Amino acid sequence: MRTWRHRRRLTKGIEKENDKDESIESLFQQLNASNDFNVITCQFEKCSLSIGYFSTLIDSEILHRDVLPFLKGLDVISSLPTLLPIEEVILTSDTSIIKDNLLKGYTLIFDVNNLNQFGLVKSDVDKTRQVSLPEVEFSVVGPKESFVESLDTNINLVRKRLPIPEFVVKELTVGKLSKTRVSVLYIQGIANKENVSTVIQRLSDLDFDQITDSSIITQLIQDNQNSPFPQLIDSERPDRIASAIGEGKIAILVDGAPHGLIGPTTIFEFFSAFEDYFLNWLVASFFRLVRFFAVLFSILATPIYVAVLTYHYELIPKDMVATLVTSRSAIPLPPILEALVLELAIELLREAGARLPTKVGQTIGIVGGIVIGTASVEAGLTSNVLLIIVALAALASFTTPVYQMGNTIRLIRFPFLLMAHYMGFLGVAISFCYLLIHLLRLTSLGRPFLEPFYPPRVQDFKDSLIRLPFSLQSKRPIQEQTEDTMRYSASKAKKNVDP
């Protein structure tokens, strides 16, 4: 015969035998403050067992199917691993281990008459969304899987693309309050040991209370936290993460984050879409050059317009003078205010479209752009020429494949614009030089951010501004300083395959 009963207080059945028992008692007093912490006490012929768990963290089906029916023959806690059909069973007497695992979804089992040993059974509930299509890095060709908020699922998506024993996953716990699981992924024998040690050391040294997303990790461990440029690539695609690891890079996955981090990296990789590797190298190289041109146009178009109309009238072609005079004849604002009005209007539309629900945001972006642009020209606040330039510059900034770099491009346009107003082309040149100096000094996990231009490395030009055929990329990038530099045999790759 056995009897079951629920109770909120376990301390009544615990006698204070020593200091360890007192710490167990204080632990349960602390846990009893939460309404979702439950304790079940059951009486068997051989022993009296108590079971403690958080109802919001465990799977009740696992508890009633795989735990409770097998406790009838239990005589000592040490025999739990042999009785339960569950792989993860922990035997311990350490209260800190008990507390940490209870909060991870484990079920605590112990004999109220013998507090020398406790059993912890893994019974956590898995409430995550299914693997879906990439939303930020969508591609027409290639795999259609993206990361989710479950760390184990994300590691599975990467590991099935790298089914080798050299693929290593190092897990750490970061965050005083959140106790977030963070995994470092790399291939032993390829990844540079110094890079691996750098990442693990920076993660281990973090003294932060809550880690809720991978973007927080980026801000905390990147080399220059005051730089607007991201120094780690944020990707939601497991195929891109797996490919980067194969090149010798280090990946970081955070539990609860549907994105992974890649490093070390260079600025040119932020303008490289992973879809480029699924296309012919000529087409992929053309698209990359278009993106680089679009970024330069987005940064410099409006400042050049302001500089020319403010200081450098002689640079305006004769055929365009009449057009510019006509478009600005009734505008009372100077070029800088005219440009700032339109640039800020574009930024407001972007933010409104991003924060509103999807369908409403799309409508606001389209209708708002048309209405505000047309109304500002008809009201005589802006010229139609500048409206076209600002619209094209905003459109060009959307070509950046990595969202974080797109935000950086949006930001650095304004210093260029202000310098163009105060100093004309000289201000634009000074801003460009300052930007170049900043990029030359910037590093990613200690590696140069502007590589292969600085330091100059001819080999890495094969996959930077353009992408050459795979037959010419037999070696891994020098940037990663990998232990194994060869990807495959170049001589075998060049041989023709007979039909």
Steps between C-alpha positions, in 0.01 A plus 500: 500500500612851432347835574545828313454851625602849386640754737656841472739464792766233500684626804264325740634161390867594523684469829797718561776246538798719398594816315441335161138425596453860605620621159257260330223632722585862416507414130146364511383794705625723222343288226165479680457874446414422136150374432616279212731295726327180609593211725347152484548261791436129452523210742638167378565179688877549496531878527323832510584715199448867425501646151556872441469684170393822329175427319574769240838349408436125483302280262227340712472214251863404563440516875193274497620264226874458557555588866214428740414143385861386550545628854304218660803269511743768615674430829798741485550817294824368352304245294303768311715485182433127464125520565393800288483481117659847480856560394580814699484424873725688745588378849626775730489651845614849394223755553636731230475221241150419621389862470652554154349183353157553653491833319597324177201266506631205703290307751643448849450161670621419852425298812374725781667270754839507326624839380849388405419455132255652255400398149436744216312373194490695173135565417499849348235603253606601149289797390663644189381585152576279205784563256373746239613704201765770546339842529802733506740305275247353258642352180334384179733202462662290771375354831188643659573436869561757771593487866238494776515596869611153617877459537488121461298527179740758359802282577322210330448712186872574486628157601303315232685715245835416663477130593862465610647426845730803474198730526514621862232672709614674820215609727518777761248661734490880482291750696451530876120509473420336168754210524499488122657208316753621244678257264823556308524296180816426302689221323799366687806483278377781273401791725782707639550414868568863586165604353321225694673598825418867443128431457475263797697735724286802411180304561631359829603845623160658434352654814148581388164429658281406203587353159174488309629501142813452293509873420590569865791257471617689190509833683681354800780300334578696182838673485375859481169557674493868396509426128176519299627212285402146607810284546319165507260380232149428624335225294176304525609240243650171625655437157693827523617418853613153390685643199677758717606232748640297211713800401653507848279763662341481845123497548305597812145381567289634787202322654188702427651679198398407143832634367860388521822702505801449271854627554761609423364683199580781256294792375465341156318197641216727611427575135515136395168317490523126555290458186806618304653155545199333337530710182747505216813688603453765229144575613601494868793736438276742312248508786777565753634793300146637477470485880830681554400770252158529667660552844734772369208667324286483815773669707625761254206596274323748728824655643629560147171671407524726805870577440447587133203731560666667800861552382578349160259648245763476227480121506137498386478408126348771283218273390393444861514861620153583369352190660652573841405868488141412412473238774640734770358834390209494749673319788577724803723250679876461451616167351606357840158553661330375187707182509457447875121530470486226238759277670318518834168435328648185344631386840161563662329290233752221551449493875123519471495216248729284716310548827145459367340164410617365165198588284457843657874569480513426126205732441656779705830469315348517151217748558704718738789527256278602212288744700787669687724520193230646277374739767848631585576576134162669441537702821837630386698352789722272291599475136397209284865434408602453863192285559617262229856493639388430858256231386771327296747525790246345736430224249875436458546455875257206495735296280723415799447127576578534874247710690747635758725643229197662338433687825863617505469637146187689605690660788823610331311683224420786738860595598588507128198722437592750774865516393392561141296799619783656703798429274372378164701231323782553749264398780395190305867411445583551869206283603606229258859510632380480860278203407790327325733554797235358734460191280878453479523496881197277547542129571276196537620263774843654455505454121510798256152611399604649162677186377593418216570869419678553831715309544513422126442130438460406135366153577197632689400728210349188343197536725465865600391763247432223250462124528724294275418138402524234769783336306718800590409495870684188612644672809322641800518878561820627661288720726408206726861374536368143489706198599402316181514747211392261221132456421550246222752392237515765228651259246212252536237774487626621161470158335209454263244232583437260212135448407 
